[in-house]
Each structure stands twice: as structure tokens, then as C-alpha cells.
Amino acid sequence: MTELQLCSTMVEDEPDAPEPVAESHIGLDEAYSLKTPEDNRRLYKKWATSYEAGFVSENGYIYPLQVAAAFMDRADSAARRVLDIGCGTGLVGVGLAELGGPRPDGLDLSPEMLDEAGRKTDSQGRPIYGDLIVGDLTASLSLPDGAYDGIVSAGTFTHGHVGIGAFDELYRVAADGALFAVGINSDHYEERGFSERFRDDCDSGRISEPEIRRVPIFEAGEHVDDRAIVASFRSTGR
Ligand SMILES: C[S@@+](CC[C@H](N)C(=O)[O-])C[C@H]1O[C@@H](n2cnc3c(N)ncnc32)[C@H](O)[C@@H]1O
């Protein structure tokens, strides 16, 4: 896996995607064509119960496991309070559990996706997630300052979903030294200012120890060659 210095790295583009359709064949085209949080709420309400049986298993969706691995590669035992943002049905939490990681809280816009995450248990039958929080990453979060030692995410920073603006609130809820491992669609990363913002945040000392990985998202299907950026760094609290 390639690891590069975040502050000095540029990533090549990917093509855009089209329009919504119906029920059980919901996939990337519908997800990428969303525009507002309300669009997201509506789509994921419809998608929650078929998301894993359809999209995840048909495409061998391994991105959440890549994020969990990136987090665990750098986490120390102090990283106990972890927040999975845009946790959906809870696949990053499953990845953390498989790697012996902490039990995260999950935050998502969609109560129906959170319901699915709430049903997940580990091999001992314990819940994968702690608190499950309905929240909109494009707005203020009802979470205290410095509440989390770790922030993880897969599939949420992508076309039609959440942009770089969410990081103001994420830095606020992160404790000093908190470890971020956040997956970002590689097109979205360049087009929506992630690269510039992280570079500025490095330069100003707002974040430190930056790394990026380019990771596979799928093991099968027509998007098997797609890659995402996993940006990991520490929040300095400055
Ligand atoms: C593609 S799913 C990824 C879910 C999970 N992390 C995974 O990798 O399977 C994107 C998730 O982002 C959530 N989401 C979209 N917009 C959001 C927002 N503004 N605030 C919080 N969550 C949002 C959706 O509800 C959905 O659960």
C-alpha cells in the first residue's frame, strides 16, 4: 500500500456519475447523484435494509475494512472514544472489531441506517457500536468539544454526500491528539478542496503527522478499479 505525505500529494481525477432510479438495485449512480442532506435521508431510508445484501456483497465492498485498518495501524491504546461518521449500517465498526479495536459510537443522518448498525454484534455477541447518534455533518453537531480520541469514516465524503466543510465541527469534537482516518472519494478529494484544506491545516499546525493511502474500494463489479483516499492525521487542538 502506498503511503504519501498528505501536504504535498496531488491525486488524479475520476469521471462523474448520473441520475436516480428505483428500489433493490440502488447503487453508486443513485448515491452520487444526490444533492442535499434531505436527498440523502430519503435514499438511505429506502436503501437501509438492502444495502449490505445488494451493493456491499455484489461489489465486494471492502472500503470500510481499509479505513479500519488505516486507523488501527496508527492507533494507540489511548484511542478509546472513537466516532464513526456516516457510519451507515456499521461496516467500519465491524472492521474495527475484527482488528481488536475500540467500540465506536456511530453518527449518521439516516435513522434507518443507524438501526442496522445497532443490530450488529461481535463474535461474543456484544454490540459493535456504543452510542448511535442522528446527526447532519453539514451542520452543527450536538456533541461536546474534545469528545473523541479517534474519528473514522468510509463512503461519506463522496459525490452528493458530505464535503470538506464538515471538518470545522470534526476538529471541534476531536480531543487534542485525536487520530483521524477518513476515507474520501478520490475525485471528490481534488474537486471539493480537501487537498487544499488539509495542506492549509498542516501549514497552520491545526493537524499533524499527515499520511494518505490510496485504497481499493471494491473487490468485484464494474467499479473494481476505483480507489479512495484514506487521509490520516492527528488533530492538534490548535
Ligand atoms: C455510502 S454510505 C457509507 C456507510 C458506511 N460508512 C459504509 O462504508 O458502508 C454513506 C452514509 O453517509 C450518510 N450521510 C450522508 N450525508 C450525511 C450527512 N450530511 N451527515 C451524516 N451522514 C450522512 C448516509 O446516511 C449513509 O449512511
The ligand as a Gaussian input file, in Angstrom:
#p B3LYP/6-31G(d) Opt

LIG

0 1
 C      -22.228000       5.107000       1.272000
 S      -22.901000       5.159000       2.881000
 C      -21.477000       4.616000       3.812000
 C      -21.910000       3.926000       5.075000
 C      -20.781000       3.182000       5.793000
 N      -19.797000       4.084000       6.331000
 C      -20.141000       2.201000       4.840000
 O      -18.990000       2.421000       4.426000
 O      -20.809000       1.215000       4.500000
 C      -22.899000       6.910000       3.248000
 C      -23.547000       7.241000       4.599000
 O      -23.404000       8.652000       4.802000
 C      -24.580000       9.108000       5.428000
 N      -24.702000      10.550000       5.190000
 C      -24.948000      11.175000       4.026000
 N      -24.995000      12.506000       4.224000
 C      -24.783000      12.712000       5.548000
 C      -24.732000      13.866000       6.363000
 N      -24.924000      15.096000       5.853000
 N      -24.495000      13.715000       7.685000
 C      -24.323000      12.473000       8.222000
 N      -24.357000      11.341000       7.497000
 C      -24.590000      11.459000       6.167000
 C      -25.680000       8.296000       4.781000
 O      -26.873000       8.308000       5.539000
 C      -25.020000       6.925000       4.665000
 O      -25.302000       6.107000       5.764000

